[in-house]
Amino acid sequence: MSGHDSRGEPMSHGGNGHMAQGSGPQGTHPRGRGRSRLVLLVMVGLAIFLAAWGILGRAAHTRALAQETHEAALPRVTLVHPKAGPATRTLDLPANLAAWYQAPIYAQVSGYVKMWYKDFGARVKQGDVLAEINTPSLDAQYAAAKAALNVQLARYHLAVLTADRWAALRGTQAVSRQEVDVQAANAAAEKAQVEAAQHEVDRYEALENFKRIVAPFDGIVTSRLVNVGDYVNPGGGNLNSNGRAAELFSVADVHRMRVFVSVPQDFAAVISPKVSADLSLPQYPGRKFKASFLATARAFNADTRTVTTELTLPNDDGLLWPDSYATAHFEAPGDPSVLILPVSALIFRAEGTQVAEVVNGHVHLVHITVGINFGTTFQVMGSLKTTDNVIMTPTADILEGQQVKVVEPTNGYNTQPAPQDTSDEKHDPNDDTRAMPEGNNTIPGHKVNQ
């Protein structure tokens, strides 16, 4: 039968009349306590791992940021290697074409144009009449000069006759010796007057010939600045609206042409009778005209530092016209033994001309002497070698020993110009003219920090 304990709770009876073991608080199993301790340890370890991961991540980020800041502070430079100079030097210069002979023709007498006979572009022979001038005043002066000559001739003949008669009476008592000498001197004076009158006639006759304007040589009429009725004078030609005398005609001999080129001083050393030039004219695209050396001034223009060089070429077909513009292409032997660099690599300072070389990631300034300037490149007269790494565009404040970072050159922008060479040698496709090979931003003996 069931009973109750002293607190009134029902009691269960066992087989032996005692309570079941483990039913009270003191009966908790040891396995439960071990599982709780394990969970606690795992949570503590996870917290420690997360804390360590965060600390290490922040430290790595700080180091990466510091490294990036340091690299960003380094100047970026691109490199170029000195190249061998061109085997052939080339130069394109503006040129002016002129006729072999060209003469502006002016009037030598005053009068009005009676008629002109040759127009623009007319082919003329030496002595052909270009125009005639009506000169009534000159004609009257010429007639008066001839009349004065006739008067002097009559006086001279009378003086000679008188002198002969007095000479026949010499030795008689009729005349004295003094009178005979006076008549002889009078005859000589009249002869001189005749010669003077003859010269005056010749002068007017020459002026009469200038009434006919003639071609001085074979050629073409390149200009006609006169019309019928224009007044012309010996001062130079017809008077224009400004009152100044102008030429009547211009005749040019174009069977050969002269070419005038102003050659720069640094190229003048190669000017010699062996030099020739290919001329290109805008009206004949794609066609070349071969001009040969004729003369050089052997003196430089103080303003332009150029020397005037004269070339010549035949013009039998008449394609070339005077006062044309042309481009003269010169070629001369170069010196491949002298290295060249781009002009942008130069540094001009008080110490002299320098270039910046990169050695183990640091700048080394090298003093050089500049040779011939080729336009975009120049000769380097110094101790540089083809394996040296020269900064292509150094900044003005670059310093000796400064650390720099070498970067890949921008293709088509900061690349090294190829040396000018017109030889027939085949181009090596493996020869890259850029400052650094594509896909490689390292230099010999230097490891770039990535």
C-alpha positions as CSV (number, residue, x, y, z in Angstrom):
1,M,0.0,0.0,0.0
2,S,1.2,3.5,-0.7
3,G,2.1,5.8,2.0
4,H,3.0,9.4,2.4
5,D,6.2,11.0,3.8
6,S,6.3,13.5,6.5
7,R,5.8,16.4,3.9
8,G,2.6,14.7,2.6
9,E,4.2,13.6,-0.7
10,P,3.3,10.2,-2.0
11,M,6.0,7.6,-1.7
12,S,6.7,4.9,-4.3
13,H,7.6,1.6,-3.1
14,G,10.4,-0.4,-4.6
15,G,11.0,-4.0,-4.4
16,N,13.1,-3.5,-1.3
17,G,11.2,-0.5,0.1
18,H,13.9,2.1,-0.7
19,M,14.1,5.2,-3.1
20,A,15.4,4.7,-6.8
21,Q,19.1,5.7,-7.2
22,G,19.8,8.9,-9.3
23,S,16.4,10.4,-8.8
24,G,17.7,13.3,-6.6
25,P,20.0,16.3,-7.4
26,Q,23.0,14.5,-6.2
27,G,22.5,12.0,-9.0
28,T,23.7,14.1,-12.2
29,H,25.7,12.0,-14.8
30,P,29.5,12.9,-15.3
31,R,29.1,12.7,-19.2
32,G,26.9,15.8,-19.2
33,R,29.4,17.9,-17.3
34,G,32.2,16.9,-19.8
35,R,30.2,18.0,-22.8
36,S,29.5,21.4,-21.4
37,R,33.2,21.9,-20.7
38,L,34.1,21.0,-24.3
39,V,31.6,23.5,-25.8
40,L,33.0,26.2,-23.5
41,L,36.6,25.5,-24.7
42,V,35.6,25.5,-28.4
43,M,33.8,28.9,-28.0
44,V,36.8,30.4,-26.2
45,G,39.2,29.0,-28.9
46,L,37.0,30.4,-31.7
47,A,37.0,33.8,-30.0
48,I,40.7,33.8,-29.7
49,F,41.1,32.7,-33.4
50,L,38.8,35.5,-34.6
51,A,40.6,38.1,-32.5
52,A,44.0,36.9,-33.9
53,W,42.7,36.8,-37.5
54,G,41.5,40.4,-37.2
55,I,44.7,41.6,-35.7
56,L,46.8,39.9,-38.3
57,G,44.6,41.1,-41.2
58,R,44.8,44.7,-40.0
59,A,48.6,44.4,-39.7
60,A,48.8,43.0,-43.2
61,H,46.6,45.7,-44.6
62,T,48.7,48.4,-42.9
63,R,51.9,46.9,-44.3
64,A,50.3,46.7,-47.9
65,L,49.1,50.3,-47.6
66,A,52.5,51.5,-46.5
67,Q,54.2,49.6,-49.3
68,E,51.7,51.0,-51.8
69,T,52.2,54.5,-50.5
70,H,56.0,54.2,-50.8
71,E,55.7,52.9,-54.3
72,A,53.3,55.7,-55.2
73,A,55.7,58.3,-54.0
74,L,58.5,57.0,-56.3
75,P,58.7,58.8,-59.7
76,R,57.6,56.6,-62.7
77,V,60.1,56.6,-65.5
78,T,60.4,54.9,-68.8
79,L,63.8,53.8,-70.2
80,V,65.5,54.0,-73.5
81,H,68.8,52.5,-74.7
82,P,71.3,54.5,-76.8
83,K,71.1,53.4,-80.5
84,A,73.7,53.3,-83.2
85,G,73.5,56.4,-85.4
86,P,71.9,56.3,-88.9
87,A,74.1,55.0,-91.8
88,T,72.5,57.7,-94.0
89,R,71.5,61.2,-93.0
90,T,68.4,62.6,-94.6
91,L,67.0,66.1,-94.5
92,D,63.9,67.7,-96.1
93,L,64.2,71.4,-96.7
94,P,62.0,74.0,-98.5
95,A,63.4,75.1,-101.8
96,N,62.6,77.9,-104.3
97,L,62.9,77.4,-108.1
98,A,64.2,80.2,-110.3
99,A,64.7,80.6,-114.0
100,W,68.2,80.1,-115.4
101,Y,68.0,83.8,-116.5
102,Q,65.2,86.2,-115.7
103,A,65.2,89.8,-116.6
104,P,62.7,92.6,-115.9
105,I,62.6,95.0,-118.8
106,Y,62.2,98.7,-118.3
107,A,61.8,101.7,-120.6
108,Q,64.8,103.8,-121.4
109,V,62.9,106.7,-123.0
110,S,59.9,108.8,-122.2
111,G,56.7,108.4,-124.3
112,Y,53.5,106.6,-124.8
113,V,53.2,102.9,-125.6
114,K,52.3,102.6,-129.3
115,M,51.7,98.9,-129.4
116,W,52.7,95.7,-127.5
117,Y,53.2,92.4,-129.4
118,K,53.9,89.7,-126.9
119,D,51.6,88.6,-124.1
120,F,51.9,86.3,-121.1
121,G,53.5,83.0,-121.8
122,A,54.7,83.9,-125.3
123,R,57.9,82.2,-126.4
124,V,60.4,84.7,-127.8
125,K,63.8,84.8,-129.4
126,Q,66.6,87.2,-128.7
127,G,65.8,90.5,-130.4
128,D,62.1,89.9,-130.8
129,V,60.1,93.1,-130.5
130,L,57.9,93.1,-127.4
131,A,56.5,96.7,-127.7
132,E,57.0,100.0,-129.3
133,I,57.0,103.5,-127.7
134,N,55.9,106.7,-129.5
135,T,58.5,109.4,-128.6
136,P,57.8,112.7,-130.6
137,S,60.0,114.7,-128.3
138,L,62.9,112.3,-128.7
139,D,62.5,112.3,-132.4
140,A,62.7,116.1,-132.5
141,Q,65.9,116.1,-130.4
142,Y,67.4,113.5,-132.6
143,A,66.7,115.6,-135.7
144,A,68.2,118.7,-134.0
145,A,71.3,116.7,-133.1
146,K,71.8,115.7,-136.7
147,A,71.3,119.3,-137.9
148,A,73.9,120.5,-135.4
149,L,76.3,117.9,-136.7
150,N,75.9,119.2,-140.2
151,V,76.6,122.7,-139.1
152,Q,79.8,121.6,-137.3
153,L,80.9,119.7,-140.4
154,A,80.5,122.8,-142.6
155,R,82.5,124.9,-140.1
156,Y,85.2,122.2,-139.9
157,H,85.5,122.0,-143.7
158,L,85.8,125.9,-143.9
159,A,88.5,125.8,-141.1
160,V,90.5,123.1,-142.9
161,L,90.3,125.1,-146.2
162,T,91.5,128.3,-144.5
163,A,94.3,126.5,-142.7
164,D,95.5,125.0,-145.9
165,R,95.6,128.4,-147.7
166,W,97.5,130.0,-144.9
167,A,99.9,127.1,-144.8
168,A,100.6,127.6,-148.5
169,L,101.6,131.3,-147.8
170,R,104.0,130.2,-145.1
171,G,107.5,131.4,-145.9
172,T,106.3,134.5,-147.8
173,Q,106.0,138.1,-146.6
174,A,102.2,138.0,-146.9
175,V,101.5,136.1,-143.6
176,S,103.3,135.6,-140.4
177,R,104.1,132.2,-138.9
178,Q,101.8,133.0,-135.9
179,E,98.8,133.5,-138.2
180,V,99.5,130.2,-139.9
181,D,99.6,128.3,-136.5
182,V,96.3,130.1,-135.4
183,Q,94.4,128.8,-138.5
184,A,95.8,125.3,-138.0
185,A,94.6,125.3,-134.3
186,N,91.2,126.6,-135.4
187,A,90.8,123.7,-137.8
188,A,91.7,121.3,-135.0
189,A,89.1,122.9,-132.7
190,E,86.4,122.6,-135.3
191,K,87.2,119.0,-135.8
192,A,86.7,118.4,-132.1
193,Q,83.3,120.2,-132.3
194,V,82.4,117.8,-135.1
195,E,83.3,114.8,-132.9
196,A,81.2,116.1,-130.1
197,A,78.2,116.7,-132.3
198,Q,78.7,113.2,-133.7
199,H,78.6,111.7,-130.2
200,E,75.4,113.6,-129.5
201,V,73.8,112.2,-132.6
202,D,75.0,108.7,-131.6
203,R,73.4,109.2,-128.2
204,Y,70.0,110.1,-129.6
205,E,70.3,107.3,-132.1
206,A,70.8,104.8,-129.3
207,L,67.7,106.3,-127.5
208,E,65.8,105.9,-130.8
209,N,66.6,102.2,-130.7
210,F,65.1,102.0,-127.2
211,K,61.7,102.9,-128.7
212,R,61.6,99.2,-129.6
213,I,61.4,97.0,-126.5
214,V,63.1,93.7,-127.4
215,A,63.7,90.4,-125.7
216,P,67.3,90.1,-124.2
217,F,67.5,86.4,-124.7
218,D,65.5,83.3,-125.7
219,G,62.7,82.5,-123.3
220,I,59.1,83.1,-122.3
221,V,57.3,86.3,-121.3
222,T,56.4,85.7,-117.6
223,S,54.7,89.1,-117.1
224,R,53.3,92.1,-119.1
225,L,52.5,95.2,-117.1
226,V,51.9,97.6,-119.9
227,N,49.0,98.5,-122.2
228,V,48.6,100.7,-125.3
229,G,48.6,104.4,-124.3
230,D,50.5,104.0,-121.1
231,Y,53.0,106.6,-120.3
232,V,56.5,105.3,-119.6
233,N,59.7,107.0,-118.6
234,P,63.4,106.2,-118.2
235,G,62.9,105.9,-114.4
236,G,61.8,102.3,-114.8
237,G,58.7,101.9,-116.8
238,N,55.0,102.8,-116.6
239,L,53.8,104.7,-113.6
240,N,51.3,102.7,-111.4
241,S,48.6,104.2,-109.2
242,N,51.2,104.9,-106.5
243,G,53.3,106.9,-108.9
244,R,56.1,104.4,-108.9
245,A,57.7,103.1,-112.0
246,A,57.2,99.4,-112.7
247,E,58.6,97.0,-115.2
248,L,57.1,96.6,-118.7
249,F,57.8,93.0,-119.3
250,S,59.6,90.1,-117.6
251,V,61.4,87.4,-119.7
252,A,62.7,84.2,-118.3
253,D,65.0,81.5,-119.8
254,V,63.7,78.2,-118.4
255,H,65.6,75.7,-120.4
256,R,67.3,75.0,-117.0
257,M,66.2,75.9,-113.5
258,R,68.1,77.0,-110.5
259,V,67.1,75.7,-107.0
260,F,67.9,77.7,-103.9
261,V,67.9,76.0,-100.6
262,S,68.9,77.4,-97.1
263,V,70.8,74.6,-95.5
264,P,71.2,74.5,-91.7
265,Q,74.6,75.0,-90.2
266,D,74.8,71.4,-88.7
267,F,74.2,69.9,-92.1
268,A,76.4,72.3,-94.1
269,A,79.6,70.2,-93.6
270,V,78.3,67.6,-96.1
271,I,77.5,70.2,-98.8
272,S,79.9,69.4,-101.7
273,P,79.8,68.9,-105.5
274,K,78.8,65.2,-104.8
275,V,75.6,66.2,-103.1
276,S,72.3,65.9,-105.0
277,A,68.7,66.3,-104.0
278,D,65.3,64.9,-105.0
279,L,62.7,67.7,-105.5
280,S,59.0,67.2,-104.8
281,L,56.5,69.7,-106.1
282,P,52.9,69.9,-105.0
283,Q,51.6,70.1,-108.6
284,Y,53.3,66.8,-109.5
285,P,52.5,64.4,-106.6
286,G,54.6,61.2,-106.5
287,R,57.1,62.5,-109.0
288,K,60.8,63.3,-108.2
289,F,63.1,65.7,-110.0
290,K,66.8,65.1,-109.6
291,A,68.8,68.3,-108.9
292,S,72.6,68.4,-108.8
293,F,74.9,70.7,-106.9
294,L,75.9,74.0,-108.5
295,A,77.3,76.4,-105.9
296,T,77.2,77.4,-102.2
297,A,77.6,80.8,-100.6
298,R,80.3,79.6,-98.1
299,A,78.9,82.0,-95.6
300,F,76.0,81.7,-93.1
301,N,73.1,84.1,-92.7
302,A,73.5,85.7,-89.3
303,D,69.8,85.7,-88.6
304,T,68.9,82.1,-89.6
305,R,72.3,80.3,-89.3
306,T,71.8,78.8,-92.8
307,V,73.9,78.8,-95.9
308,T,72.4,79.4,-99.3
309,T,73.0,76.4,-101.6
310,E,72.3,76.5,-105.3
311,L,71.3,73.4,-107.3
312,T,70.3,73.0,-110.9
313,L,68.3,70.7,-113.1
314,P,67.2,70.5,-116.7
315,N,63.8,71.7,-117.8
316,D,63.6,70.7,-121.5
317,D,59.9,69.7,-121.2
318,G,59.0,73.0,-119.5
319,L,57.2,71.4,-116.6
320,L,59.0,73.5,-114.0
321,W,58.1,77.2,-113.7
322,P,60.0,80.0,-112.1
323,D,59.2,81.0,-108.5
324,S,57.8,77.5,-107.7
325,Y,57.9,76.0,-104.2
326,A,59.5,72.6,-103.8
327,T,60.7,70.3,-101.0
328,A,64.4,69.2,-101.4
329,H,65.2,65.8,-100.0
330,F,68.9,65.4,-99.2
331,E,70.9,62.3,-98.4
332,A,74.4,62.2,-97.0
333,P,76.6,59.5,-95.3
334,G,76.0,59.2,-91.5
335,D,78.3,57.9,-88.7
336,P,76.8,54.7,-87.1
337,S,79.7,54.6,-84.6
338,V,78.2,57.5,-82.7
339,L,75.2,56.7,-80.5
340,I,72.0,58.6,-80.6
341,L,69.2,59.3,-78.0
342,P,65.8,61.1,-78.2
343,V,65.9,64.8,-77.6
344,S,63.5,64.4,-74.7
345,A,66.3,62.6,-72.7
346,L,68.4,65.8,-72.4
347,I,68.8,67.6,-69.1
348,F,70.1,71.2,-69.2
349,R,71.6,72.5,-66.0
350,A,74.3,74.8,-64.8
351,E,76.7,71.9,-64.6
352,G,76.2,71.2,-68.3
353,T,74.2,68.9,-70.5
354,Q,73.3,65.6,-68.8
355,V,71.2,62.4,-69.2
356,A,69.7,60.4,-66.3
357,E,70.8,56.8,-66.1
358,V,69.0,54.2,-63.9
359,V,71.4,51.8,-62.0
360,N,69.8,49.4,-59.5
361,G,66.7,51.5,-59.3
362,H,68.5,54.7,-58.6
363,V,69.3,57.7,-60.7
364,H,72.8,58.4,-61.9
365,L,73.4,61.7,-63.8
366,V,75.9,61.4,-66.7
367,H,77.5,64.4,-68.3
368,I,77.5,64.3,-72.1
369,T,78.4,66.4,-75.2
370,V,75.7,66.8,-77.8
371,G,76.7,66.2,-81.4
372,I,74.6,66.6,-84.5
373,N,70.9,67.2,-84.0
374,F,68.7,65.1,-86.2
375,G,65.4,66.7,-85.2
376,T,63.9,64.1,-82.8
377,T,67.2,62.5,-81.9
378,F,70.8,63.8,-81.3
379,Q,74.3,62.4,-81.2
380,V,75.7,61.5,-77.8
381,M,79.4,62.3,-77.5
382,G,80.3,60.7,-74.2
383,S,80.8,57.4,-72.3
384,L,77.4,55.9,-72.8
385,K,76.9,52.3,-74.1
386,T,74.1,50.6,-75.9
387,T,73.3,48.6,-72.8
388,D,72.8,51.7,-70.5
389,N,69.3,52.4,-69.2
390,V,68.6,56.1,-69.8
391,I,65.4,57.8,-68.7
392,M,63.5,58.9,-71.7
393,T,61.7,62.0,-70.2
394,P,63.4,63.0,-66.9
395,T,61.8,65.7,-64.8
396,A,63.6,69.0,-64.2
397,D,64.0,68.3,-60.5
398,I,65.5,64.8,-60.8
399,L,68.4,64.2,-58.4
400,E,71.5,62.0,-58.2
401,G,70.8,58.8,-56.3
402,Q,67.0,59.3,-56.3
403,Q,65.0,56.1,-56.3
404,V,62.7,55.6,-59.2
405,K,60.2,53.0,-60.5
406,V,60.6,51.7,-64.0
407,V,57.3,51.3,-65.8
408,E,56.2,50.0,-69.2
409,P,56.2,52.8,-71.9
410,T,52.9,53.8,-73.3
411,N,52.8,52.3,-76.8
412,G,52.8,55.0,-79.4
413,Y,53.5,57.9,-77.0
414,N,56.8,57.7,-75.0
415,T,58.6,55.3,-77.3
416,Q,62.0,55.7,-78.8
417,P,62.1,57.0,-82.4
418,A,63.8,54.7,-84.8
419,P,67.1,56.0,-86.3
420,Q,66.8,57.4,-89.8
421,D,68.3,54.9,-92.2
422,T,67.5,54.7,-95.9
423,S,69.9,51.8,-96.7
424,D,68.7,48.8,-98.5
425,E,69.2,46.5,-95.5
426,K,66.2,44.4,-94.5
427,H,64.5,45.3,-91.3
428,D,64.7,42.8,-88.5
429,P,61.2,42.1,-87.2
430,N,62.6,41.2,-83.8
431,D,64.3,44.6,-83.4
432,D,61.8,46.6,-81.4
433,T,62.5,50.3,-81.4
434,R,60.5,50.9,-78.2
435,A,62.3,51.9,-75.0
436,M,61.4,48.6,-73.3
437,P,60.3,45.2,-74.8
438,E,56.6,44.6,-74.7
439,G,55.5,42.6,-71.7
440,N,58.7,43.2,-69.7
441,N,59.2,46.1,-67.3
442,T,62.5,45.0,-65.9
443,I,66.0,46.1,-66.8
444,P,69.3,44.1,-66.7
445,G,70.7,43.9,-63.2
446,H,67.6,45.4,-61.6
447,K,64.6,43.7,-60.1
448,V,61.4,45.8,-60.0
449,N,59.2,45.6,-57.0
450,Q,55.8,44.4,-58.0
